[in-house]
Amino acid sequence: AAVDGSHVATLVQIPIPQGVGNDLVRDGFAGAEETYRMTPGLLRKHFVIGEEGTFGGVYLWDSITSAQSWFNDAWRQRVSETYGHPPKVEWFDVPIVLPAKK
């Protein structure tokens, strides 16, 4: 386990636009994979669909600086214009990261 307190997690939720089904959301996730693979400082991203008509992600970052660099004003503006709603972003300190089971 990493116990250094330098990691940051974010939970992003965006309302799914009217008329857009979960299959289309999943297709969008698949199309975005490469972007997130290349994002500096991003250690892991879980694409999620919420029960209350939202989609987004759970992100693990190497630092607050990396996360803030990604979730900047331009990103918020782009999300708001693309989906018709601003994103909700929650921030979490991650004091311990356990390795994945093998």
ABEGO torsion letter per residue (X at the ends): XBBAGABBBBBBBBBBBBGBBAAAAAAAAAAAAAAAAABBGBABBBBBBBAAGBBEBBBBBABAAAAAAABBAAAAAAAAAAAGBBBBBBBBBBABBBBBBX
